[in-house]
């Protein structure tokens, strides 16, 4: 909740701290992140997606890619994957990497 509220007021770095803490908490509470993805897939997708967005807003694109890769690896949920692709397309667009943005968009639709 704190992470989403911080994002709502454009406090992206602080949001990232809150969201990263939430990811660590769910990892510890479930005996590992892979187990957490099995037990709480919707929560894991949402928290990772929000964290990736906060990283993107802070220009931390390498870390954002790592988080999005985790989403792509761990979820088969179409909505979760589409949101992750949208974040990736937005990040490419923000960096004027339009060829990559279009390619990612096409992969998302395939």
Buried (B, 14 or more C-beta within 10 A) or exposed (E): EBBBEBBEEEBBEBBBBBBBEBBEEBBEEBEEBBEBBEEBBEEBBBBBBBBBBBBBBBEBBEBBBEBBEBBEEBBEBEEBBEBBBBBBBBBBBEEEBEEBBEEBBEEBEE
